[in-house]
């Protein structure tokens, strides 16, 4: 995940990382990134990358994820949690 964060930052993107299972202090110490303490506010993003397959994100569903994004935002599902016709791209 850190490689993806650094790559996006290299293109000038402002990147927020939210992972409810990750240790925020460890992420700061090991990778120098500040994890968000809570789920982002609705309408906060132009793009979302689902990079972990946690139950919290499965329960939120694609509609819940879309609410976090701006209208027309891109959602990329690295873990293949959602049907391909519901996202803009996936591995």
ABEGO torsion letter per residue (X at the ends): XAAAAAAAAAAGBBBBBBBAABBAAAAAAAAGBBBBABBBBBGABABBBBABABAAAAAAEAAAAAAABBBGBBBBBAAGABBAAABABBX
